[in-house]
Amino acid sequence: MAVGAVVGGVVGYLRKGKKGALVGAAVGTGGGALIGYSLDQRRCNLYKIAQANHLKIASARITAKKLKLTPSEKQAGKDSDVGLDVQIQNQEGEFVPGTAHLTPKARKYISSIAEQYVPNRKSGTSSTSQDAKIHDRKVLIVAHADESHDARKSAKLTEQRARAVAKVFREAGVPAHNIYFQGAGSTLPIASNDNRQGRTENNRIQIVDLPNETDLRRYLQLRQPNGRYFSTAVKRRVNIDASPSRKIVKRSRKQKYQGYDFGGTPLAQAAGKPIDLGNPVVHSSFSIISEAHADEPLLVNSCIDDAPHLASPVRNLETDHELPIRDYMPGFFGAPWLGGFHGNLVVVDKAYVPRDSGSPTPHPKLVIYKNYKGNVKTNPSYVAHVPVNVYRGDKATLYRMFVDGPLECIDFVKPNRPGNADARLYYARNGHTYLASGAFALKK
């Protein structure tokens, strides 16, 4: 309120002198009170609802500083509250198992939660424009899951559950054009998937409210999970040196793609080398769970020990249109990467990595030219669009492709600086998995 009074008074004085300063201060005070009161009252009411219904709930303030707003974008003050990030742990009996159907009990308390976001509060000191801003606030509903389910099914089911909750918000009175929803699958864990408690915490519904679509986009760009929470990816210190020989069990695939030789050595002679990405790139501004082991590097297993993490796009409830992705990571903006491996040319085309780690990563086009002789008119021997996981550290970004063709998978490591990327190719040969190392260069 104090910040609002100062800002309003200064603006009023510049426009209409002393009289304008008094009016501006009053309006500014009302605006600051309206925003602060609304968020604080909502937070208090949500905890009351949680207590009455035995829900596990956590919330974090979203401030102008955390959202990295520029001075001209801030409404008031250096670190004013602009929104709230609320996460509610899924309860047994919340949804009919395996479906997105809310149980009557869950629908009742979610309706009570939704009522806290209905833009019906009006302050006597607020202006018409301030009330319009309150009515235009955006609400994002995200459903999350742990790693225990199939990635595609998980992404689809969480999207259906997020849509179901979003519809309850619409029924409560939140305008449909202000509601966005997403099924994040297992892409944004807040706890380790290595234990039951962590998996329970990762199954949750998240509700984020922000002033406008611009701020919503900015929030999405800042979403970064801690890579240590992915149980299939993290290299534990106790088994870094473990390097058992691995057999390929997919006989039909092995027979279909016989004859490919990318060089390298059997995995039993080359395993035990974790990928060090440096410290995880985590924007903990909105983190509900405190970060642990911040000084330990992110050591990642090879891709053969991993599985895809998939998410659905952010959609608007009224139109069902996807919120377009506009910002991508350097080096991953669609240009092709080329690498030569034992006489074979491997091309990774249309590789895009959104800055928002929660948005789905587009499947790149993987093209392989077997025994390539330099003829640009040669037809490729293999073409496919493949799923991808992305892990980010302050030293490098791991762009992990799951192929299941002539190659089993590719670990594509791009240092966070201009230059080539290192790559590790895993493929079947003579009944074993081979590892071939090399480099990819960005085609200019």
Helices and strands as residue ranges (DSSP letters): H 2-52, E 57-63, E 81-89, H 104-115, H 128-135, E 138-144, H 151-172, G 176-178, E 179-185, H 196-202, E 204-210, H 213-221, G 227-229, G 237-239, H 251-256, E 265-266, H 267-270, E 275-276, G 284-286, E 299-300, G 303-305, E 315-316, E 328-333, E 337-341, E 344-349, E 352-354, E 365-369, E 382-385, E 388-392, E 396-402, E 409-415, E 421-429, E 432-442
